[in-house]
């Protein structure tokens, strides 16, 4: 199908990952200019590289223009120019929620460029975060930890996950894995999806499956609202002040989607006033979360620095997925995890 | 089998629980002197009642002597006298780990008195505590929470439960449930039991099953050591300084058994020096944990006030178990959850 396939890797990977890519096929050449790429701040960091000056910009432009395939987008500052480089055929991203970024930078207009996401790679660590948060609030753990800090011992009765009603908005691989784990602990899970499209609850490991159009009827029933939806224009502002008001006071909000899905000011108000029980938030409208955000100090809020999805083994998994896709690509077979432009995920 | 069966309830229950007991059979009479019993400090509190003075003591003695069946032991101050009251035939306890208490007060010497425990009732909430703790340490959550308190945002890579090696000491209903949940998240679970006795790992939801005599060989392999063993003379001091030294520095200790199972001073030293990664402790040698205990302030320790097993729905479950046992008792059938005096559980 192809004479040469030039892959430009724009994010930090280990030597073994480069070797794994190259080993897929002799037609593959892998470009990785390590000095352009910031060292990872933590294992499997996928910071888009900054550009220090004109010389670096020129090097990046030359590099990106030469790519048949990009492993991650490269510098955000050049993302608008990606659609103009005609050699580009495929971008493998290191994140799942990249639809909005790709749309904004015009990449979805290129019908001859396919984007594949890291969808699925983050499902388990995100589902573990949700499980942890749900058990923590069931055990009133933030209060227990405050007691620990003042050396105060007070026995109490918590509550089990069994019987809790959890609404999981978004039932892709992440939402389905969240649902599966919550149901192992006998929670009652309501999957909330854009459109049911003939799927059954069991298809997404839920007890019930409803369309997002029916969300308002679901909210008053919830002990836990999990936001695991992709960030698209449809989901921005989905959980607005009115919908927050529909949640019962016992409800906990867990956001592993994007900050824009929630009206943060309304959520902070509801949490501060006790109209909501608590929240575990991994994502925020502005990241890093500004130092004056009310979330930091709310005693019923867990602030996680957008790392719930990140595990040290992540790069291994994404590279494994990419190598599998490379084999498909060279064989002219359909790729896994293709971003659907009409859905943005 | 019996003309009348007089049940004396010595711990706080709700009216509906008393009604459920009485409804089992017309031969049953239920005594519950509410003014002798301290109000619960939290739902399903099972504090042994204190005795305020001689008048209360006399009332308790008369009450306990009149019992065919006790629902919980009654005042600790009178526990030594229980074996002398010949009418007593059966004690249903509200806890699982009561063997040592029963032995110390001479109750095991009465071959005509059966003790049934609440074994199994606490399995799920305890297993949820373990799961929560394991995910928390995987996500370095205590550090993340310290960052939250100083409004500091720092992304990082955690680790998944998948692939962690967890040793679960004690594979009764609690240990088995811990093992089952950890394996749902693809941990590798090594069950450690008094004697394997022909059981397979699958019998206790583990990947491997070894005798406690082989514990030393297991410890260096562990990412997580879960103590879920009953408190017996055999397990006191089981995790001593030498064995703590056999754990690798990445190991986390979760104690949901009894404080006496661990050498607390050695554990605190190992945690303070970083020779161990962390600990989640629900039980302590002295409870309430003294204000000057080093555990309170260690940044890698979660102190839980012996409440990991306690959920609001607990009394419903124990009473349900008791009512089932009442039916068996009146029908002359074997009871569930009989304490085996030779094992103390």
Interface residues (C-beta under 8 A of the other chain):
Chain A: X41 X42 X43 X44 X45 X124 X125 X128 X129 X131 X132 X135 X136 X138 X139 X141 X144 X145 X147 X148 X149 X151 X153 X154 X155 X156 X157 X158 X159 X160 X161 X162 X181 X184 X185 X287 X288 X289 X291 X293 X296 X297 X302 X303 X304 X305 X306 X307 X308 X310 X311 X312 X313 X314
Chain B: X41 X42 X43 X44 X45 X124 X125 X128 X129 X131 X132 X135 X136 X138 X139 X141 X144 X145 X147 X148 X149 X151 X153 X154 X155 X156 X157 X158 X159 X160 X161 X162 X181 X184 X185 X287 X288 X289 X291 X293 X296 X297 X302 X303 X304 X305 X306 X307 X308 X310 X311 X312 X313 X314
